[in-house]
Amino acid sequence: MISSIGDRIASIRSSLPTSVQLIAVSKTFPAEIIRSAYAAGIRDFAESRIQEAAAKQVELQDLTDITWHFIGHLQSNKAKKALEQFQWIHSVDNLQLAQRLNQLASQLGVSPQICLQVKILPDPHKSGWSVPQLLAELPAINQCKNLQIQGLMTIPPLGLDNTGLLNVFNSTYRLAQQIQEQNWSHIQMQHLSMGMSGDYQLAVEAGATMVRLGTILFGDRP
């Protein structure tokens, strides 16, 4: 299992453009699996539960150059812990959460990297801004000066075919360009966090700069 993880990582990394960052989604996998991915060269790991991540981070504290990415739905009451444990938060999905993180970041003296989670298509199962809502709230988001807002994150609805998936990813790319052209002082659109194990190649085709891969690297979740 451990050696095959190294092989899979090497194979996928060789297929990705150098402009695309591979983030290993280690949620539900134990610390020793993360260690084997680290040995294969991965330095970016994503978790979706604060408590589960905390336990692994204690076990792995000797690996001092890991960058931790939070990709789950973040409740306001967990915002402080998220800022203490993660350098990146991809799933900032509403203005109130952004403002709460901004306030806490100031108190904690941290400057986290943030992606704004957007829903290109309506989806009752996902959090995130709708496109009109995000565009309307950009002036308020721009006031969150303790956050390094780096781009957008999206998760397509389930059940789309390849054409539908590509449309979502292309629309996310165009939205990021539109926001970038508005020249906000504290909003950058350098990154597009999109694409998972089943659709990452389409996301890369559409301009993803970060792909979040789990099962394709580690196998089925325990």
N, C-alpha and C positions, 0 to 999 in steps of 0.2 A: 504493500500500500504506500509506504513512505517513498520508496524509490520511484513508483509510478507517478506520484505527485510531482516529483522533480522533472520527470520526462514530459508530463502534460504541460507544466509551466514553461519548460524550454520550448516546446512545440508552439504554444500559443504566443509566447513573447516573440518568437521568430516571425510569426505571421502578422504581428501588429506593426503599424508604422511607428517610427521613433517618436512621433508627436503625441502618441496615445499612451496614457499611463494605465497600467494594469493594477487594479485594486482588488485584492483577494478578499472575498466575502467569507469571513471565518465564523460567522454566527452559527451556533449549534455544534461546531467542531471543537475538540479539546485543544488545550495549549500545545500538546506535542505535535499536532498536525500543523499548527502555526509555525512551530519551530522547524519542521521539515521544509515548509514553504520558504521560510526565512533562509534556510541553508541553500535553497535553490535560487536565492537572489531577490525574493520579494521583500519589500520594505513597507508597503502600504497595505493595511488590513482594515476591513470594515466590519462593524458590529451593529446590531439593531436593538440590543437591550443593555441598559446601563449596568445592571447588576452582574449579568453574565460576563460582560466585558471587564468589569472591575476585577473579578476573580482571575481571569486570564492574565490581565496586566500585572497583577502581583506575581504570578508564576513566571512571567516573561520579563521581569524588570531588568534582567541582565542584558537584554537586547535593546540597548539604549537608543538605537537609531530607527526604531519603528515609528511610522506616522500612523496614528489611529484616526479612522474616519467613522463618523456616526451616520447611519443611513436609515434608521427606523423612525417611526412617528414619535416625535418628542413632545411630551407633555410639559407644560410650563413649570410644574413643581419639580421636574427633573433637570431643568435647564442649568442650574448651578453645577450639578454633578457632571453633566455633559461637557461643560466648559472646562472642568477640572481634569477630565479624562481624555478628551479628544481635541486634536488640532484642527480637524475639519468637521463641519456639520453640513451634510448634503441636503438635509430634509427640513429646512426652515420653510414652513408651509403657510404661514399667515403673518400679518403685520404685528399682531399682539406678541407673538413669539419672538419675532425679530427685535421688537422694542425691549422685551424682557431680557433677551440675550445681550443686547447692547448695554443695558443698565448694569447687568451682572458682570459683564466683561470689564466695564470701567472699575467696579468695586474689586474685582479679582486681579486687575492689572494684566489681563490677557487680551490678545487680539486675534480671535479665531478666524479661520478661513471658512467662508460660508457659500453655499449654493442655495438659490431660491427654487423651491419645488413648485413646478407648474404643471397644471393639467391641460394639455392641448385639447383633449376630448373630454366631455362630461363622463365621470366615472364615480359612482357612489361608493366604491370600495377603496378609493385613494384620497389622500389629503392633497392639498396644494391650491395655489391660486388658479383661478380661471385666467385666461389671457386678458380680457378687459379689466378684471379686478387688479391684476398685477400692474398693468400700465397705469391705472388710476392711482395706485398707491406708491408708485415710484418716488414722488417727492417726499413722502414720509419715510420710506425705506432709506432714501439718501441721507436722512438725518441720523442714521444709526452709524455714527462715526467711529465707534469702537469695534465694529465688525469689518473684516476684509471681505467684501462681497465680490466673489470671483466669477460667478456665472449662474447657470441654470441646471437644475436636475429634473429629469422627467422619467416616469414609468408608464409605458403605454397600457391601456386596458387589456385585459385578457381576451383571447379569442380573435385577435386581428390576424389577417394573412400578411404575407411579406409586403405587399403593396401598402396596406394600411399601416404597418409598422414604419415603413420608410417615410410615409406621409407625416406621421407623428414626429419622427426624428428631424426631417427636413423643416417642418414647421417650427420646431424648437430652435433649430439653427437660425432660421430667419428672424424669429422673435429676439434672439440674443443680438443679432446684428442691428435690429431696429432700436433696441435699448442702448447699445453701444454708441450708435449714431447720435443719441440725444446728449452725449457728453456730460453725464452726471459726475459730480466731484467725488462721490464715494461709492459708486457702483461700477465695477468692471465686468466685462463679459469675456474673460480670457478662457473660461472653461465650460464645457458641456459634459455633465455627468449623465451619460445615458448609454444603455446597452447592458444586457445581462447574458447569462450563458446561452440562452436560446436565440438571441437576436443581436448580439454585439457586432457581428460583421456588418449588418445593415446600419447600425448606429455609427460605426466607424466611417462607412461610406458617406453618411450624412454630415460628418464633421465632429463626432464625439472626440473629446480630449481625454476622457476618463471612462473606462469600462469597469463595471462592477461584476466580477465573475466568481461564482461559488462552486456549483455542482460540476461544472466542466473541469475545474481544477482538482476538486477534492472528492468527487463522487457524490452519491446520494447522501442527503443529510441523515444523521443518526436519528 
